[in-house]
Amino acid sequence: MPSILTDINPSKTVLLKVFGRIGVQSFGGPAAQISLMHEVLVDETGWLSEQEFLRALSFCMLLPGPEAMQLATYAGWRVGGILGGLIAGLLFVIPGALIIFALALTYVSFGQFTLVQTLFIGIKAAVLVIVIAALLKVSKRALHGTQDWIIAVSAFIAIFFFALPFPLIILTAAATGFYRNRNNPSPLQHTKFDPKLYRRTLATTLFGVLLWAAPLIVIDQLFQLSFFTELGLFFSKLAIVTFGGAYAVLAYMSQDVVTAYEWLTAGEMLDGLGLAETTPGPLILVTQFVGFLAAYKQGGLGSGLLGALLTLWVTFVPCFIWIFAGARYLERLMGMPNLNGALTAITAAVVGVMLNLSIWFGLHVLFENVNSLQLGLAHLWQPDLSSVNFDILVLLLLNGFLMFGLRWGIGRLLVASAFSALTLSYIT
């Protein structure tokens, strides 16, 4: 039934009500969140037309970071200016962030209990199946021709066998896609220069960047906390280069956090993703869990809270910058063939990176011991076959049947897998 909230310039109270509702109901990942926003913003409030919504979604998918959160921010900006965008974006993130705080505290307080560890074994198995399902969905959407397949396979080889940096892979894919469409005309070539608009965009960008960098400057220059500087710089870099949605973020973050920085174990990384899957808001909130746990190991609860807050800041402030600086150019950007070519190539590369993530997670979930075998410039993950965990193998098969056979949703799957692990522990 249509809502009475059809004001073209809704009050701040109405914005708080509508976007607060979206924030607390946004379970189920980007697809479910985008569907919820379509229902509220197009069907109920009429704040966006169907075409405006689709163009805004396409624009947000061009950007690094969580597209659903940026879509909410755009919608708030569209009807309420910068304050409306802040209200919409913050309300999309805050409910899930508060829950992640509570879950992270519970995790470090009770995670060593046998019961809790058993439940998390089930969550790990479910998360691996969820990642595989996401890989299949993205690959169907992204791989449409031979060139896309070549990019995906090349990206997989580059990161799995040669451990090339994720940003390098993404930039190479973007350059490839841009070059393929270099001869297509761009509408920006025929756009009249508006100095006032560009000055406003530049001012917005500079203010946003200074605001984004401020905590890092304070931490590094005034307090000289080298670990937090390193943590903030890592997640700042991640916020800039992670095109392709939350699972692309996870693919880049997981191996660096576990193997390069050794802040978390592979098991803890999977636990964090499982917790993030159970909360409303963007799945990228798993970065908050990582920041909390990495800092907690350095200095206890106070450090953990600072690490989580710093991670949230450097992860999400850029999302507001992209929208407030770039949304004015939405129509022109959507018509740029070379930019869309770059996005297509990036999405294809993300498929290869996600395949790497699926295999890497699978090896570390199924086997207690996994070694890295160096073969010249390349390396190969080598599991100890005698260390296979048969309980997790059974749980993987069960979760695969529930996800792909019975089409269970993520929340239901996580709960069922956790309690199946508990039941299995009593049987064996």
Backbone hydrogen bonds, N-H to C=O, Kabsch-Sander energy under -0.5 kcal/mol:
donor,donor_aa,acceptor,acceptor_aa,energy
3,S,44,E,-0.9
6,T,4,I,-2.0
15,L,11,S,-2.4
16,L,12,K,-2.5
17,K,13,T,-2.2
18,V,14,V,-2.8
19,F,15,L,-2.6
20,G,16,L,-1.7
21,R,17,K,-1.8
22,I,18,V,-1.9
23,G,19,F,-2.3
24,V,20,G,-1.9
25,Q,21,R,-1.2
26,S,22,I,-0.7
27,F,25,Q,-2.1
32,A,28,G,-0.6
33,Q,29,G,-2.3
34,I,30,P,-2.9
35,S,31,A,-1.9
36,L,32,A,-2.2
37,M,33,Q,-2.3
38,H,34,I,-2.2
39,E,35,S,-2.1
40,V,36,L,-2.2
41,L,37,M,-3.3
42,V,38,H,-1.8
43,D,38,H,-1.7
44,E,39,E,-1.8
45,T,40,V,-2.7
47,W,41,L,-0.9
48,L,41,L,-1.9
53,F,49,S,-2.6
54,L,50,E,-2.2
55,R,51,Q,-2.5
56,A,52,E,-2.3
57,L,53,F,-2.3
58,S,54,L,-2.3
59,F,55,R,-2.3
60,C,56,A,-2.4
61,M,57,L,-1.9
62,L,58,S,-0.8
62,L,59,F,-1.0
63,L,59,F,-0.5
63,L,60,C,-0.8
65,G,242,T,-2.4
67,E,65,G,-0.5
70,Q,66,P,-1.9
71,L,67,E,-2.1
72,A,68,A,-2.0
73,T,69,M,-2.1
74,Y,70,Q,-2.5
75,A,71,L,-2.4
76,G,72,A,-2.3
77,W,73,T,-2.5
78,R,74,Y,-2.9
79,V,75,A,-1.5
80,G,76,G,-2.0
81,G,77,W,-1.9
84,G,80,G,-1.7
85,G,81,G,-2.3
86,L,82,I,-2.5
87,I,83,L,-2.5
88,A,84,G,-2.5
89,G,85,G,-2.8
90,L,86,L,-2.6
91,L,87,I,-2.2
92,F,88,A,-1.2
93,V,89,G,-1.1
94,I,90,L,-3.3
97,A,93,V,-2.3
98,L,94,I,-2.6
99,I,95,P,-1.7
100,I,96,G,-2.6
101,F,97,A,-2.2
102,A,98,L,-2.0
103,L,99,I,-2.8
104,A,100,I,-2.9
105,L,101,F,-2.3
106,T,102,A,-2.2
107,Y,103,L,-2.5
108,V,104,A,-2.3
109,S,105,L,-1.5
110,F,106,T,-2.9
111,G,107,Y,-1.9
113,F,110,F,-1.8
117,Q,113,F,-2.7
118,T,114,T,-2.2
119,L,115,L,-2.1
120,F,116,V,-2.1
121,I,117,Q,-1.2
122,G,118,T,-1.3
123,I,119,L,-1.6
124,K,120,F,-2.5
125,A,121,I,-1.9
126,A,122,G,-2.1
127,V,123,I,-2.7
128,L,124,K,-2.1
129,V,125,A,-1.5
130,I,126,A,-2.3
131,V,127,V,-2.6
132,I,128,L,-2.0
133,A,129,V,-2.5
134,A,130,I,-2.3
135,L,131,V,-2.3
136,L,132,I,-2.2
137,K,133,A,-2.1
138,V,134,A,-2.6
139,S,135,L,-2.5
140,K,136,L,-1.9
141,R,137,K,-1.5
142,A,138,V,-2.2
143,L,139,S,-2.4
144,H,142,A,-0.9
149,W,145,G,-2.0
150,I,146,T,-2.4
151,I,147,Q,-2.2
152,A,148,D,-2.4
153,V,149,W,-2.8
154,S,150,I,-2.5
155,A,151,I,-2.4
156,F,152,A,-2.1
157,I,153,V,-2.5
158,A,154,S,-2.5
159,I,155,A,-2.0
160,F,156,F,-3.0
161,F,157,I,-1.6
162,F,157,I,-1.0
164,L,158,A,-2.4
169,I,165,P,-1.8
170,I,166,F,-2.5
171,L,167,P,-2.7
172,T,168,L,-2.3
173,A,169,I,-2.3
174,A,170,I,-2.6
175,A,171,L,-2.4
176,T,172,T,-2.1
177,G,173,A,-2.6
178,F,174,A,-2.6
179,Y,175,A,-2.4
180,R,176,T,-1.9
181,N,177,G,-1.0
182,R,179,Y,-1.5
184,N,181,N,-1.3
189,Q,186,S,-1.6
190,H,187,P,-1.3
191,T,188,L,-1.2
198,Y,194,D,-2.2
199,R,195,P,-2.3
200,R,196,K,-2.0
201,T,197,L,-2.2
202,L,198,Y,-2.5
203,A,199,R,-2.5
204,T,200,R,-2.4
205,T,201,T,-2.4
206,L,202,L,-2.7
207,F,203,A,-2.5
208,G,204,T,-2.3
209,V,205,T,-2.6
210,L,206,L,-2.3
211,L,207,F,-2.4
212,W,208,G,-2.5
213,A,209,V,-2.4
214,A,210,L,-1.5
217,I,213,A,-2.3
218,V,214,A,-2.4
219,I,215,P,-2.7
220,D,216,L,-2.4
221,Q,217,I,-3.0
222,L,217,I,-0.5
222,L,218,V,-1.7
223,F,218,V,-1.5
225,L,219,I,-1.9
226,S,224,Q,-1.1
229,T,225,L,-2.1
230,E,226,S,-2.4
231,L,227,F,-2.6
232,G,228,F,-2.8
233,L,229,T,-2.5
234,F,230,E,-2.1
235,F,231,L,-2.1
236,S,232,G,-1.9
237,K,233,L,-2.4
238,L,234,F,-2.0
239,A,235,F,-1.8
240,I,236,S,-1.1
240,I,237,K,-0.5
241,V,237,K,-1.7
242,T,238,L,-1.4
243,F,241,V,-1.9
248,A,245,G,-0.6
249,V,245,G,-1.6
250,L,246,A,-2.4
251,A,247,Y,-2.1
252,Y,248,A,-2.0
253,M,249,V,-2.8
254,S,250,L,-2.8
255,Q,251,A,-0.7
256,D,252,Y,-1.0
257,V,253,M,-3.0
258,V,254,S,-2.2
259,T,255,Q,-3.1
260,A,255,Q,-1.1
261,Y,256,D,-3.1
262,E,256,D,-0.5
263,W,257,V,-2.2
264,L,257,V,-1.1
269,M,265,T,-2.1
270,L,266,A,-2.0
271,D,267,G,-2.3
272,G,268,E,-2.4
273,L,269,M,-1.9
274,G,270,L,-2.4
275,L,271,D,-2.3
276,A,272,G,-2.4
277,E,273,L,-2.1
278,T,274,G,-0.7
278,T,275,L,-0.9
279,T,276,A,-1.1
281,G,26,S,-1.6
285,L,282,P,-1.8
286,V,283,L,-1.9
287,T,284,I,-2.3
288,Q,285,L,-1.0
289,F,285,L,-1.2
290,V,286,V,-2.2
291,G,287,T,-2.8
292,F,288,Q,-2.5
293,L,289,F,-2.8
294,A,290,V,-2.8
295,A,291,G,-1.9
296,Y,292,F,-2.7
297,K,293,L,-1.9
298,Q,294,A,-0.6
298,Q,295,A,-0.7
299,G,295,A,-1.8
300,G,296,Y,-2.7
304,G,300,G,-2.3
305,L,301,L,-2.5
306,L,302,G,-2.0
307,G,303,S,-2.8
308,A,304,G,-2.4
309,L,305,L,-2.5
310,L,306,L,-2.6
311,T,307,G,-2.1
312,L,308,A,-2.4
313,W,309,L,-2.3
314,V,310,L,-2.5
315,T,311,T,-1.7
316,F,312,L,-2.2
317,V,313,W,-2.3
319,C,316,F,-0.5
320,F,316,F,-1.1
320,F,317,V,-0.6
321,I,317,V,-1.8
322,W,318,P,-2.7
323,I,319,C,-1.6
324,F,320,F,-2.9
325,A,321,I,-2.4
326,G,322,W,-2.0
327,A,323,I,-2.5
329,Y,326,G,-1.9
330,L,327,A,-1.7
333,L,329,Y,-2.8
334,M,330,L,-2.3
335,G,331,E,-0.6
335,G,332,R,-0.7
336,M,333,L,-1.6
340,N,336,M,-2.2
341,G,337,P,-2.3
342,A,338,N,-1.9
343,L,339,L,-2.1
344,T,340,N,-2.3
345,A,341,G,-2.0
346,I,342,A,-2.4
347,T,343,L,-2.6
348,A,344,T,-1.9
349,A,345,A,-2.2
350,V,346,I,-2.3
351,V,347,T,-1.2
352,G,348,A,-1.2
353,V,349,A,-2.0
354,M,350,V,-2.8
355,L,351,V,-2.1
356,N,352,G,-1.8
357,L,353,V,-2.1
358,S,354,M,-2.5
359,I,355,L,-2.3
360,W,356,N,-2.8
361,F,357,L,-3.0
362,G,358,S,-2.6
363,L,359,I,-2.6
364,H,360,W,-1.9
365,V,361,F,-2.0
366,L,362,G,-2.6
367,F,363,L,-2.0
368,E,387,S,-1.8
371,N,382,Q,-2.6
373,L,371,N,-0.6
373,L,380,L,-3.4
374,Q,372,S,-0.6
375,L,378,A,-3.2
378,A,375,L,-1.8
379,H,161,F,-2.7
380,L,373,L,-2.4
382,Q,371,N,-3.9
384,D,369,N,-2.8
385,L,383,P,-0.9
387,S,384,D,-2.4
388,V,385,L,-1.2
389,N,366,L,-3.0
390,F,388,V,-0.8
393,L,389,N,-1.7
394,V,390,F,-2.2
395,L,391,D,-2.2
396,L,392,I,-2.7
397,L,393,L,-2.0
398,L,394,V,-2.3
399,N,395,L,-2.8
400,G,396,L,-2.6
401,F,397,L,-1.9
402,L,398,L,-2.3
403,M,399,N,-2.8
404,F,400,G,-2.5
405,G,400,G,-0.6
405,G,401,F,-1.5
406,L,401,F,-1.9
408,W,402,L,-2.8
413,L,409,G,-2.1
414,L,410,I,-2.5
415,V,411,G,-2.0
416,A,412,R,-2.4
417,S,413,L,-2.6
418,A,414,L,-2.2
419,F,415,V,-2.1
420,S,416,A,-1.8
421,A,417,S,-2.2
422,L,418,A,-1.5
423,T,419,F,-2.2
424,L,420,S,-2.7
425,S,421,A,-1.8
426,Y,422,L,-1.1
427,I,423,T,-1.6
428,T,424,L,-2.6
